[in-house]
Amino acid sequence: MYKIVLMRHGESTWNLENRFTGWTDIDLTEKGIAEARNAGRLLQEAGLTFDLAYSSVLKRAIRTLWVTLDQMDLMWIPIVCHWRLNERHYGALQGLNKAETAAQYGDQQVLKWRRSYDTPPEPLTPDDPRASFNDPRYAHLKREEIPLTECLKDTVYRVLPVWNDEIAPAIRAGKKIILSAHGNSLRALIKMLDGISDEDIAGLNIPNGQPLVYELDENLKPIQSYYLGDANAIAAAMKAVAGQGKAK
Ligand SMILES: O=C(O)[C@@H](CO)OP(=O)(O)O
């Protein structure tokens, strides 16, 4: 049996301000840092340890990993930061307040943009200052690999190669892995791992900073998965994430 721990980053400034974030590189709040530290404690209490870490190239996921690994006295393990683990690109919604967007376009439309499998938000125009073409962290990519918007389906297709080509072989080689990423890049990964349908994935919301343990069989099929930490608090946090796209 193999194990991997998946974790959404701790609370970010734009989580606190309830803004669509996507590929915008937003840092953690003090609460987010405390969540990451607490995650480290929970992982220690569960007797887990790691020898390889994965993150996106966005600082909210990287810092979450740093703080969690610091708590575990594991800052020395290799950290691989991969753009394919980035959050889903939120297109022209990036930066907008979710509740205000719902007040303008309606809760149903925002739900569709947030959680439908194949409806992307309006794309950024290529000359939009929010576009990532000139960001040095993506300089090695082909222009067409850098999104201007994405639906979850697009995210699944760009996350899969790093899972298949790097993470899955490392798990099979016996590496004990922690992966720090984002609400929707993790939804993409979990959809694939658990074989969740295009419809049912709409109901899955991931809380900030809570370690999610996946036990996998020899074919890397999940045997079971569970969050560490207080079940009631986690259920409340998931419900709060689901409610972020409603007009107040
Ligand atoms: O803003 C975002 O990029 C994501 C994750 O924080 O939000 P949502 O839960 O609305 O998809």
Ligand as a Chemical Component Dictionary entry (heavy atoms), coordinates in Angstrom:
data_LIG
# 
_chem_comp.id                   LIG 
_chem_comp.type                 NON-POLYMER 
_chem_comp.pdbx_formal_charge   0 
_chem_comp.three_letter_code    LIG 
# 
loop_
_chem_comp_atom.comp_id 
_chem_comp_atom.atom_id 
_chem_comp_atom.alt_atom_id 
_chem_comp_atom.type_symbol 
_chem_comp_atom.charge 
_chem_comp_atom.model_Cartn_x 
_chem_comp_atom.model_Cartn_y 
_chem_comp_atom.model_Cartn_z 
_chem_comp_atom.pdbx_ordinal 
LIG O1 O1 O 0 -10.178 31.749 -6.559 1  
LIG C1 C1 C 0 -9.683  30.656 -6.912 2  
LIG O2 O2 O 0 -8.708  30.555 -7.663 3  
LIG C2 C2 C 0 -10.330 29.364 -6.405 4  
LIG C3 C3 C 0 -9.596  28.748 -5.269 5  
LIG O3 O3 O 0 -9.268  29.612 -4.257 6  
LIG O4 O4 O 0 -11.618 29.658 -5.999 7  
LIG P1 P1 P 0 -12.951 28.816 -6.213 8  
LIG O5 O5 O 0 -13.154 28.031 -4.952 9  
LIG O6 O6 O 0 -13.972 29.919 -6.361 10 
LIG O7 O7 O 0 -12.838 27.991 -7.446 11 
# 
loop_
_chem_comp_bond.comp_id 
_chem_comp_bond.atom_id_1 
_chem_comp_bond.atom_id_2 
_chem_comp_bond.value_order 
_chem_comp_bond.pdbx_ordinal 
LIG O1 C1 DOUB 1  
LIG C1 O2 SING 2  
LIG C1 C2 SING 3  
LIG C2 C3 SING 4  
LIG C2 O4 SING 5  
LIG C3 O3 SING 6  
LIG O4 P1 SING 7  
LIG P1 O5 DOUB 8  
LIG P1 O6 SING 9  
LIG P1 O7 SING 10 
# 
